[in-house]
Amino acid sequence: MRRSGRSLLSSVFPKYSFDLSLSVSVAADRSPSLSELPSMDASMSVSLNSPHFVAHTSFTTSKLKHDTSRPSLGICKCVSSPPTEQTAYATKVSRNANMAKLQAGYLFPEIARRRAAHLSKYPDAQVISLGIGDTTEPVPDVMTNAMSERARALSTVEGYSGYGAEQGEKKLRSAIASTYYKDLGIDESDIFVSDGAKCDISRLQVLFGSNVKIAVQDPSYPAYVDSSVIMGQTGLYENQRYRNIEYMRCDPQNSFFPDLSLISNADVIFFCSPNNPTGSAATREQLTQLVQYAKKTRSIIVYDSAYAMYISDDCPRSIFEIDGAKEVAIETSSFSKYAGFTGIRLGWTVVPKELLFSDGFPVAKDFNRIVCTCFNGASNIAQAGGLACLSPEGLKAMQSTINFYRENTQIIMDTFTKLGFNVYGGKNAPYVWVHFPGRSSWNVFAEILEKANVVTTPGSGFGPGGEGFIRVSAFGHRENVLEASRRLSQLYK
């Protein structure tokens, strides 16, 4: 029997619409073999115009009620794509081929989509979100007062200001240098104030261009990999990895620090400590190994220190605490998780004068050109808030906020530990990394959302090394964290 792929799938799955351009020949009493799909790869791609399907979802007819009057499909990999409307007009501009490499949606919007679908199904559900790492507590008065004052001044002739320096206001750059890099050989001219560390990660990728090979911790913050894909630094996605990216496995077996001897020819190493998502912080000895490796291989480290103020032991808070780091490292950081500035948007990147490209040209000069070309400087109102953060009163207020989230973290850790799970992180970061051995992290995410109305983050969204784990964020109101812990205890008792 010969039937088109569209009619065949539609006959078995009448609820869904399919977009297929091939035909599949099968016998009515068996599944097609891969050899009978000559125009396709080992997995059949199907575009589903249905919200019930998402990328990387595999299904078999064994999970469906068997109907002997219809042919078996065997295994079919479904890949979500938005419906394509037929239009009478299209431009001559081709789509950026690198965008087509990206897998499904960015992790956190995908979680938000699934949360919305859950609420649509259960409109009365009281969902608690411990997934995306967004702060919840009010911004301290010392910061909002400073921003209000700056905003009001803009309505006066004397207080108005337009464009500022693309690199940031001198007072704020000086305060960052003296507060976080005192005695480390970093001065205000090395600091570029921005609208957040995530934005700077993308600007750094523009700086490096498409001809570099990156290495990332596995698991790691998705922005490093996705920005690399968009820049054209990678090959295709295969076996849960992009070709031309080094995935440095970080797991309990190696204390979440990679075996550097396994890296081959990486030009740029993205390294986050304390790490998002695992919550682990690298020791002084480990960071010394990393810097020495970068010097040996003449590579550049991009060090993400967005959670450094959560460190409660003697782990370094800056890569520049390590001898020789100024010759091989860039550091990016943010006020987001310290002062609740996730929506205000204010961060900074340090590019030391000593850091040089292979031809001896200063990296900072090129980064300055990128900033001046792509950016008009951080909001002057936000910068007033940042300057207030670094005042004695502001530092005290930030520490109080951090201590609050630390207490949340301890509640979450205690909950999972008492339930018998292996729990990691938490000590130096607002994230708890919980192991569900042998289980799909997306399935665990779905189970917790469906049965406890709690949003977490599936570990596989951070890379193949995150499979079997979920990340639980401590960013939440205290009553929500306590209620979520109660629900989780009831679910897994």
Secondary structure as UniProt FT lines:
FT   STRAND          2..4
FT   HELIX           5..12
FT   TURN            14..15
FT   STRAND          18..19
FT   STRAND          23..25
FT   TURN            28..29
FT   HELIX           34..36
FT   TURN            38..39
FT   STRAND          46..48
FT   TURN            51..52
FT   TURN            55..56
FT   STRAND          57..60
FT   HELIX           61..63
FT   TURN            68..69
FT   STRAND          75..80
FT   HELIX           97..101
FT   HELIX           107..121
FT   TURN            123..124
FT   STRAND          128..129
FT   HELIX           141..153
FT   TURN            154..155
FT   TURN            157..159
FT   TURN            166..167
FT   HELIX           170..180
FT   TURN            182..185
FT   HELIX           188..190
FT   STRAND          191..194
FT   HELIX           197..208
FT   STRAND          214..218
FT   HELIX           222..230
FT   TURN            231..232
FT   STRAND          237..238
FT   TURN            239..240
FT   STRAND          241..242
FT   TURN            243..244
FT   STRAND          245..249
FT   HELIX           252..254
FT   TURN            255..256
FT   HELIX           260..262
FT   STRAND          268..272
FT   TURN            276..278
FT   HELIX           284..297
FT   STRAND          300..304
FT   TURN            306..307
FT   HELIX           308..310
FT   HELIX           319..321
FT   TURN            323..324
FT   HELIX           325..327
FT   STRAND          329..334
FT   HELIX           336..339
FT   TURN            342..344
FT   STRAND          347..350
FT   TURN            353..354
FT   TURN            358..359
FT   HELIX           363..374
FT   HELIX           380..389
FT   HELIX           392..418
FT   TURN            419..420
FT   STRAND          423..425
FT   STRAND          431..435
FT   TURN            437..438
FT   HELIX           441..452
FT   STRAND          454..455
FT   STRAND          457..458
FT   HELIX           459..462
FT   HELIX           464..466
FT   TURN            467..468
FT   STRAND          469..473
FT   HELIX           478..491
//
